[in-house]
Amino acid sequence: MSDKFHINLSPSELPERWYNVQPDLPEPLAPPLNPKTGQPIKPEDLTPIFPMELIKQEVSQERWIVIPDAIRDVYRLWRPTPLKRARNLELALGTPARIYYKDESVSPPGSHKPNTAVAQAYYNKQAGITRIATETGAGQWGSALSFACKLLDLKCTVYMVKVSYYQKPFRKSLMHIWGGEVYPSPSDRTESGRNILARNPDTNGSLGMAISEAVEDAATHEDTNYSLGSVLNHVLLHQTIVGLEAKKQLELVGEKPHVLIGCVGGGSNFGGFCFPFVSDKLSGKLDCEIIGAEPSSCPTLTKGLYRYDFGDTVGLTPLLLMHTLGHTFEPPGIHAGGLRYHGDSPLVSLLVDKKVIRPVAYPQNPCFEAAVLFANTEGTIPAPETSHAIRAAVDEALKCKETGEEKCIVFNFSGHGHFDLNAYDAYMEGKLEDYEYPDEKIQEALAQLPKFPTGI
């Protein structure tokens, strides 16, 4: 067991391959479906918005996929990231548990998101694309893709969920610094956006709406592809560099995790962190609980159905088998904007369905309470999204205090909250509202799920 505060890897130990969890799943992943026919989509169906190399990664059954040297060269700007022992937090809690966190906040945009942004920009550049369109919730993905596009000389258009566009102006500033153009979504730039605004001019927006706009933008411009910051298989693949590093760092200090935790919106930081441990758990080599923490106002994994649904509000995307609250679901404007998504990664959803992963849901006030405790003990201010993982880690550590168990708890610190200080002001002033989204509203959205395939 380590008394070190930081467990670092050298640049030479940067992983050379991403880990693909698909060959190790309990059962094969259900295929994406064409929404018009209900039949599995073909790789060529995705070429209008994705480069072929990413499409190949999306469906690959190879366990290991080589990271191109050009991508690893960019990664070295901030990777490998440190694994840190949260000693002060342990002392404040009075727990016998050992708490570690993988610090992804040290990247230039301040989160885990550039791990896939750089990869996606690279493969689009190789395919001759000159512009990428995307959505963003809290702005972490939009700023990461703007950063990656600037390094690779691509243009970047970001549709930012309207409530976050106004809540988090400095994320918008980051995107502008790195050359991205940013629009509040829904906007009047796309047919999807105009139709949504016509129905509800006062909407807060949602990731589903912003995805509709970005996909339409890409599909109607030959020089433009679409890029997604979470959910899809290739996105979680790129993020496994996080878990691969963490696995090696834990081995260096003789630790095996008893509990792994990540916050969950679409599943990218959670899957990237946890997937490299999944095969060991499934094979019995690792006795470990894997916990996904989500907001109770957008309880996709804890209250959603495991069904085929669209990834966007309008219905432009293929149908994915995933946990969903319904593609028309519009969550409240909580500050953890990156977790306000109606669906979830098909990979994560399958593992939740098979009881490999345990989801939990929290209101925002208990999460901010844990975040402030973390900031007061460990120093770094967490992103509102990350605060959900910290809440779960604190709860698990307090259980150890009650039982006396000396568990090793490891969570992914997915990003810092330096651009979310107005949310902390609201919490400190007692102005944050805890939303328990009404079941009847969820049922209304679930009633709008596609009616096929009937066998699911």
Number of C-alpha atoms within 10 A of each C-alpha: 11 13 9 13 14 18 20 19 18 9 15 9 12 17 19 15 18 23 23 25 24 20 15 16 16 13 11 12 15 14 17 20 22 17 21 8 10 16 13 14 16 13 13 10 12 15 14 17 25 25 21 17 14 19 19 12 17 18 14 17 15 12 13 15 16 10 15 13 10 11 17 19 10 17 19 14 12 14 24 24 26 21 27 20 22 19 18 16 21 19 12 12 16 13 23 20 24 22 24 27 24 23 25 27 24 19 22 14 25 21 24 30 27 29 30 28 25 24 25 28 31 21 18 26 18 12 13 11 19 19 21 29 28 27 32 30 30 31 29 27 28 33 33 29 38 33 27 26 26 18 14 16 15 22 21 30 24 29 29 32 31 25 21 26 24 13 19 19 13 16 25 25 15 20 26 16 14 19 19 25 17 23 19 22 34 31 22 16 13 17 15 24 22 17 15 20 17 10 9 12 12 10 15 18 28 31 32 27 28 30 33 26 31 29 25 20 24 22 19 13 13 13 13 25 26 24 26 23 28 22 24 19 24 25 28 31 25 28 28 28 27 29 23 21 24 30 19 18 20 19 12 14 13 10 16 17 22 17 19 25 29 33 33 32 30 27 27 30 31 29 31 28 31 28 26 22 22 22 17 14 16 15 10 10 11 15 14 20 15 25 24 26 29 31 28 19 21 30 29 30 30 20 17 20 19 22 23 28 31 27 29 26 24 19 19 18 20 22 26 25 26 28 27 32 33 30 25 22 23 23 23 18 18 24 24 23 26 26 29 30 27 31 35 28 25 25 23 27 27 22 16 21 14 13 11 19 20 17 21 19 22 22 18 26 18 13 23 25 17 22 27 19 19 22 14 14 16 15 11 18 23 24 29 28 31 30 33 32 32 29 24 25 26 24 14 18 28 18 16 19 16 10 11 13 13 14 20 21 23 30 28 29 30 28 26 25 21 15 20 21 15 14 21 22 12 13 17 14 9 10 12 17 12 16 18 15 15 9 9 9 14 23 15 14 17 20 13 14 18 18 11 15 14 8 4 9
